[in-house]
Amino acid sequence: MNAEGLVEVVLPGKVEPEGLQVRRGAVPVAGPGQVLVRMEATGVSFAEQQMRRGRYFDQPPFPFVPGYDLVGTVLTTGEGVDPGLAGTRVAALLKVGGWSTHVLVDAADVVEVPDGIGAAQAETLVVNGITAWQMLHRTARVRAGRTVLVLGANGGVGSVLVQLARAAGVKVIGTASARHHETLVAKGVVPVDHRTEDVAARVRELAPGGVDAVFDHVGGRGIVDSWQLLAPGGTLVAYGTASTRDDEGSKQWPVLKLLGRVWLWNALPNRRRAHFFNVWAGRALARNRFRARLRADLTQVFAAYRRGEVTAQIAAQLPLARAAEALRLAESGTVAGKVVLNP
């Protein structure tokens, strides 16, 4: 059954994408509480782009196998796991380890993928879908009829977020370069070109009283604009520091600076809230609660996909052995949606 052997992509250190290494080995055996998943689709997320530069906030020491999430079929189950799970297509959020043909995952961390959703389609919705759902419905709690601003509305998280927001009856203003505007308009989004327009001025024209939430993955100096665009009672959700991706120096500093700002803004009596969203928050303290929430939210995202409220935006599909090419493509900023890797 496992005669094909294991193939995985290793990030050996701070390297250009071409420095990724392909390693072969024996297929691992599921231990107690684990399942062995044969990967069918994994992806390139912004995290891997930061990790290869050594700039992801809590990445493991080099060398390691990247891969933030995956979709695949359970091959075997370990001791204490329902043997009936074998043969089931599942999704899992991993942080690292997904760029491999065979991956060991705790059985409690896998979420069943409903029938009728292909592996690549499901893969576009795992980390991006969970992040978008939780920011919209758990962190900002935006209600129907309100208006939000989504930076990078054509990106991996942004494209799912704008669709979930529209499905919830929320008005959306989204930033993207001009070539993505037609797609955004088709999704019911009011587009703003962040390259040629003064975003803050344009948003003030569109929402004179301010917006009810801003979702900002860019960080850096622009975060002040995001805060100032909020209406009274509004929420800023910062979920990244993309503006510092290529910087040198401490990888912790941009995040700590952002956390400091968030803390300060929340301490001021101004009827607005700021959050730094981290999809892993709460996992160390309440693992079972974290798992239950993740399962519930990803199930909601899959249901939204099946209802046609969310599309799976696949930018490209490449074999695992061409991970360097996939990473280059994802980093180029020329594609919309998720770059997916298949075994």
Secondary structure as the mmCIF struct_conf table of DSSP 4:
data_model
#
loop_
_struct_conf.conf_type_id
_struct_conf.id
_struct_conf.beg_label_comp_id
_struct_conf.beg_label_asym_id
_struct_conf.beg_label_seq_id
_struct_conf.end_label_comp_id
_struct_conf.end_label_asym_id
_struct_conf.end_label_seq_id
TURN_TY1_P TURN_TY1_P1 ALA A 3 GLU A 4
STRN STRN1 LEU A 6 VAL A 10
STRN STRN2 LEU A 11 LEU A 11
BEND BEND1 GLY A 13 LYS A 14
HELX_RH_3T_P HELX_RH_3T_P1 PRO A 17 GLY A 19
STRN STRN3 GLN A 21 GLY A 25
HELX_LH_PP_P HELX_LH_PP_P1 ALA A 26 PRO A 28
TURN_TY1_P TURN_TY1_P2 PRO A 32 GLY A 33
STRN STRN4 GLN A 34 VAL A 44
HELX_RH_AL_P HELX_RH_AL_P1 PHE A 46 MET A 51
TURN_TY1_P TURN_TY1_P3 ARG A 52 GLY A 54
BEND BEND2 TYR A 56 TYR A 56
TURN_TY1_P TURN_TY1_P4 PHE A 57 ASP A 58
HELX_LH_PP_P HELX_LH_PP_P2 GLN A 59 PRO A 61
BEND BEND3 PHE A 62 PRO A 63
STRN STRN5 PHE A 64 PHE A 64
BEND BEND4 TYR A 68 TYR A 68
STRN STRN6 ASP A 69 THR A 77
TURN_TY1_P TURN_TY1_P5 GLU A 79 GLY A 80
BEND BEND5 VAL A 81 VAL A 81
HELX_RH_3T_P HELX_RH_3T_P2 PRO A 83 LEU A 85
TURN_TY1_P TURN_TY1_P6 ALA A 86 GLY A 87
STRN STRN7 ARG A 89 LEU A 93
BEND BEND6 LYS A 95 VAL A 96
BEND BEND7 TRP A 99 TRP A 99
STRN STRN8 SER A 100 SER A 100
BEND BEND8 THR A 101 THR A 101
STRN STRN9 HIS A 102 ASP A 106
HELX_RH_3T_P HELX_RH_3T_P3 ALA A 107 ASP A 109
STRN STRN10 VAL A 110 GLU A 112
HELX_LH_PP_P HELX_LH_PP_P3 VAL A 113 PRO A 114
TURN_TY1_P TURN_TY1_P7 ASP A 115 GLY A 116
HELX_RH_AL_P HELX_RH_AL_P2 ALA A 119 GLU A 123
TURN_TY1_P TURN_TY1_P8 THR A 124 LEU A 125
BEND BEND9 VAL A 126 VAL A 126
HELX_RH_AL_P HELX_RH_AL_P3 VAL A 127 TRP A 133
HELX_RH_PI_P HELX_RH_PI_P1 GLN A 134 ALA A 140
HELX_LH_PP_P HELX_LH_PP_P4 VAL A 142 ARG A 143
TURN_TY1_P TURN_TY1_P9 ALA A 144 GLY A 145
STRN STRN11 THR A 147 VAL A 150
TURN_TY1_P TURN_TY1_P10 LEU A 151 ASN A 154
BEND BEND10 GLY A 155 GLY A 155
HELX_RH_AL_P HELX_RH_AL_P4 GLY A 156 ALA A 167
TURN_TY1_P TURN_TY1_P11 ALA A 168 GLY A 169
STRN STRN12 LYS A 171 THR A 175
HELX_RH_3T_P HELX_RH_3T_P4 ALA A 178 HIS A 180
HELX_RH_AL_P HELX_RH_AL_P5 HIS A 181 ALA A 186
TURN_TY1_P TURN_TY1_P12 LYS A 187 GLY A 188
STRN STRN13 VAL A 189 VAL A 192
TURN_TY1_P TURN_TY1_P13 HIS A 194 THR A 196
BEND BEND11 GLU A 197 GLU A 197
HELX_RH_AL_P HELX_RH_AL_P6 VAL A 199 LEU A 206
TURN_TY1_P TURN_TY1_P14 PRO A 208 GLY A 209
STRN STRN14 VAL A 211 ASP A 216
BEND BEND12 HIS A 217 HIS A 217
HELX_RH_3T_P HELX_RH_3T_P5 GLY A 220 GLY A 222
HELX_RH_AL_P HELX_RH_AL_P7 ILE A 223 GLN A 228
TURN_TY1_P TURN_TY1_P15 LEU A 229 LEU A 229
STRN STRN15 LEU A 230 ALA A 238
HELX_RH_3T_P HELX_RH_3T_P6 ALA A 242 THR A 244
TURN_TY1_P TURN_TY1_P16 ARG A 245 ASP A 246
BEND BEND13 GLY A 249 GLY A 249
BEND BEND14 LYS A 251 LYS A 251
HELX_RH_AL_P HELX_RH_AL_P8 GLN A 252 ALA A 267
BEND BEND15 LEU A 268 ARG A 271
STRN STRN16 ARG A 273 PHE A 276
TURN_TY1_P TURN_TY1_P17 VAL A 279 LEU A 285
HELX_RH_AL_P HELX_RH_AL_P9 ARG A 287 ARG A 306
TURN_TY1_P TURN_TY1_P18 ARG A 307 GLY A 308
BEND BEND16 GLU A 309 VAL A 310
STRN STRN17 ILE A 314 PRO A 319
HELX_RH_3T_P HELX_RH_3T_P7 LEU A 320 ARG A 322
HELX_RH_AL_P HELX_RH_AL_P10 ALA A 323 GLU A 331
TURN_TY1_P TURN_TY1_P19 SER A 332 GLY A 333
BEND BEND17 GLY A 337 GLY A 337
STRN STRN18 LYS A 338 ASN A 342
#
